[in-house]
Amino acid sequence: MSEHGFRAEGISAALDLAVGHIADFAITSGGRTLKPLHRAAWIDRQDLPEGLPKGVVRLSGDFLCAPFSRSDVEAAPLHGWPANSAWDLVADQAIPGGHSVSFRLRHKVMGATVDKTLVLRDGHPFLYQEHTFTGGSGAISVAHHPMTEMAAGGRLAFSPKRLAVTPPDVTEPDPLRGAHLLAYPARSDDLTSFPAADGGQTDLTCYSAVRRHEDFVTLVEADHGGMGWTAVARKAEADVVLVLKNPAELPVTMLWISNGGRYYAPWNGRHGVLGIEDGRSAIGHAASLGDNWLKQEGIETAFGLGGRVAFRQIVGAMPLDGGDPPSQVEALPGRLQLTFADGGRREAPFDETFLRIGQPILK
């Protein structure tokens, strides 16, 4: 296995060059080491089922999906070549107050060259990411795929969302192979009261350590003009995982709730994983280019190719005792501020300019 690691003061990361996944991410804060991202337990095992995509075999951390889900326009594995094939190191350099590394995907995607730039800054508990597509033709759907793990469950909070929707197809329809909690298809404008498979309601902001289920739900950002954010307060880990985006670039947040609801290999009923997948996508490349339900809601589901397109995302973590996520996450000059329901606040060093909120999408 070939990984490329890099670090700044109080933070380190490594990229798995075989598939472009974040293989390791560690933050030193308050005398502790926080590990906000999940790495599959089956990596490097020799007894996996045949035919798994390479991105599943080496599933870890966060990675770029292009397209998201099915590659049914241009032939590629699940989530596309960026999640399943080799990346080459292009640059590794110290920058003022931090470190930057850049990589290039060996495969073209719809004829486009794909580049990944990762930045760590001294004292910042965040990994800053940018992906660019140069050239190519047609259009591509994209998403990040950060995954966190909760040994004892946790609570979730989000920037304002106007809608939560499950797709028509049930995640695990065969009760001998898995289980699901949510109703399919279903929608709600209240994340704390979403239709459940048993006819009742369930709270999407609660990640239970007891229930076993496999589910997928798309959250549509409200038109609030600010930064998009997801905060996951992990109980056993005593921290809060933060995933931050520019909603103009990535207007949906797709939650992959993999909580013991897949009984078959390689998952084998393992629980506690949550994917927080900010994207510009429907489910599948062809669906993203077609007349899908998100477009009917006024949401873009692909980037047009041909020039240069770039989008950014940030993932990180901060220590947190008490188990409740923040009610507000705000980017202030030089810092990120978390505000809690009891009026308490936490802050961390932060590059508030990175996400380019309010600026045109870079082309």
N, C-alpha and C positions, 0 to 999 in steps of 0.2 A: 504494500500500500504506500502511495506517495502522497504526503501532505506537505503543505507549505505553511509554516507558522510565522506569526509576527506579533509584536507587542508594543504597548506604550505603558506609561506609568500607571500601575494598578489594573491593567487589563491586557488580555491576550486572546488570540484567535488562531485557528488553523483551517485551511481549505483542503478538502479531499480532491486532489487534482483529477482523479479518475472519473468523477461525476459532478464536480462543482458544488458539493454540499459543504456546509460549515461543519467540520468534524469535531471542533472543540471551541468553546467560548467560556472564558472564566473572568470574573470580576472580583477584585479584592476590595472590600469595603467594610469598615468598622471591625477590622480584625477577622473577618470571615471571607471565605471564597464562595461566591455565588455562581451557580451553573444553570443559567436560565433555559438552555436548549436541550432537547431530548436527542438521544442517540439510540438507535434500535439495538435490542439485546442480541439479535441474531447476526450482526455484522461479523464476518470472518468465520462463521460456521460453515461446515462442509456438507451438511445434510439438508439443505434447503430444497424446496420443490423446484423441479426443472421449469424453465421458461419464465421465471420472474424477471421483470425489467431490472436493469442494472441499478437504477435509482431506488428500487425497493430493496435490493440486496444490500446496498450501502446507505440505507436511509438514515439521515442524521441532520440535526441542526436546523438549517434553513437552506433553501435553494431556489433558483429561478425556474419557473414553469413557463415554457413558450413553445407550444400553446399550453394552456391549463387543461388538464384532463386528456380527453381523446385527441390523438393526432390523426384526424380524418380528412385533412386537406392535403398535407404533405406527409409522406410516410415517415414515422418516427415512433419511438416507444411512448408509453404513458408519460404525460407532462413534457414531452419533447426532448430534443437532443441536449439542451442546457442542463437537464436533470439526470442525464443518463450517459454522458460521454465526456471525453477528456478536455481539460482546459490547460492552457500553457501559461506560465508566468511571463508577463511582459515587463513589469517594473516592480521594484521593491525599494522604497526610499524613505528616509527620514524627512519629515516636513516640520515646519515650525510648530512645536507643541504636540508632536505626535508622529504617526507612521502611516504610510499609504502603500497599498499593493494593488497591482492591476493584473488581470488575467484575460485571455482571449479563448473563446470556444473554437475548437478545431473544425467542427461542423459549421456549415452555414445554415441559417434558418430562413426559409423562403428567400434564399439568395442573399440574406443580410449577414454582415459580420457582427458578432455579439461580443461585447466587452463587459467585464465586471471590475469595478473599483471598490475596494474596501478600505475604510479609514478608521483608525483608533486614535483618540486624543488623550493626552496625559490628564489623568484625574476624572475623565468622563466615563460613566458606567454604560457606554453605548457603543454599538458597532454601526457605523454609518455606511450605507451601501448605495451604489449607483450602477445601473445597467444601461447600456446604450446599444441601439441597433443602427447600423450604418449601411445604406444601400438596400438592396432587395426589392421585392415587388409584392403587391397584394397587401394583406393586413395580417397582423398577428395578435392573438390574445395572450395576456401575460398575467402572472401572479407570483408573489413570494409565497414561500411555504414554511414559515417558522413553526416549530413544534416545541411545546413545553410539556413537562411531565409533573404530575401531582401524586405523591404517595398517599396523601390523605384528603384529596379533594381541595376545593378552593372556591373563591367567588370572583366573578367577572364584572367589569364595568367598561363602558364604551362612550366615545363621543356620540352626539345625537344621531340616532338612526331613525329612518322613517318607515322601515318595513323589514320584516324577516320572512323568508320564504323557503320552504323545502321543495325539492324537485318532484316530478311525477313518479320517478322510480324509487322504490324503497331500497335503503342501503343493504339490508340483510333480510330478504323475504323468506328464506328457508330457516325455520326454527331449529333445525338440526345443525345448521352451520353458523347461526348467529342470532342476534336480537337487536331490535331498535326500539327507541322510546318515543320518537316524534311521529306525528301523522304525516302522510305523503299522498298527494301534495297538500300543502297548507300554507297559510300566511297569517301574520298578525302585525299590528303596529305597536304592540306592547310586548317587549322582550321578556317580561316577567310572567306572561300568560300566553303561552304558545300551545296550539292544539297538540294533544298527545295521542298516541296510537290507541289507547284504551278509551278514548272519548272524553277524557278529562283535559286538564291544562297542566303545563309544566313551566318552570322558570329557567329560561336560557342563561340567566346570570349565575346559576348555582351549578357547580361541577361536583357531583356527588361521589364520595368514595365507596358508596355501597351499591348503587345501581350499576348494572352491566349492560352496555348498549353501544351500538355503532350508528352514528347519525351525521348528517350533513345539512347545513342550513346557511343560506346567504343573507347577509345583512346589508341593506342599502343605506348609504350615508345620507343624512338629512342635508339640506342646503343651508349650512350655517356659516360658510366662508372661512372657517378656521382649520386647524390641524385635526386630522383624524387620528384616533387613538384607541387602543385596547389595553386594559390593565387587568392582569391576572394575579390576584392575591393568593399565593400558595400557602396552605396551612402548615404542612409539615416542614416545608422548606423555609418558612418564615421570611418570605420576600415578596416583592411585587414585580412581575415580568411586564415590560412595557413594549408595545409594538406601535410605531408611529408612522404616519403616512401623510401625503398630500392628496386629499380626496379628488382634486381635479385630475390627477394622474391615475389614481387607483380608487375608483368610486365605490367598490364593494369590499366587504370583509366576509370571507367564507370560513365558517367554523367546521372543522373536521373533528368530531367528538369520537375518539377511538378509546372507549372505556370498557374494554373487556367483552365487546359485543361481536368479535370475530373468533370463532372457536377453532378455526383451521390454521394450518401452518402458512406463513411463519409467525402469525400473531398469537395463536394458541391461547386465546383468552386473556392476554396481558392487558392490564388496565392502566388508566391514569394519563393518557396522552391527549393533548389538545393541539390541533393545528389552527393557526390564526393567519389565514391566507388572504392577504390584501391583494386585490387584483383589478384588472380591467378585462373582464371575461364573463361569458356564460359557461356552461359545462360542455366542453369540447370545442375544437377549432371551428368546425362547420357551423355549429349552433351560434358561436360568437359572431360569425360573419353574416348569419342570416337574420331573419326577423324574429328575434327572441323576446321573451317577456321583459327583460331588462330594457331593451331598446324601446319597448312600448311604454316603459316608465320614464323614458328620457335619459337613460344611462348608456354611455358608450361602453362597448364590450371588446374593442380591439384598437390597436394603433395602426394607422396607415404607414406603410414602408415606402422607401424610395430615397429619402434624405437621411437625416439623423434624428433619432428619437431617443430621449433619455428619461428615466424615471428613478425615483429614490425612495428609500425606506430606512428606518432606524429600529434596532432592537436592543434592549438592555434590561437591567434589573437594579433594584435598590432593596436594601434590608427593610423588612416590615414585620412588626409584631402586632398581633391582634386579629388578623385574618380578614379585615374588611378592606376592599379596594378603595381608591380615591373616588370622589364624586366629580372631580374636575382635574384635568391635566392641562397645564398652560405653559406655552413657550414664552419666556421673558428674556430680556437681553442677557445673554451669557449663562442662563440657567433654565432648568425645567422645574416647574413648581407643581406639586401634587397637593390638592386640597381635599380634606376628608369631611365626612358628614358632621363630625363633632367640632369642626372649625380648625382642627390641627392642620399643619402644613409640613411638608418635606420638600427639600430642594436638592438638586444635583447640578454640577457643571454641564452645560449643554450648548451646542451650536444651533441657535435658533434660526439661522439663515439657511441651513442646509436643505430643508424641504421645499424652499422657494414658494411658500404659501402666498397666494395672490399674484404670482407671476405666470406668464404664459408658459405652456408646455414647451420644453426645449425641442426644437426641430432643426 
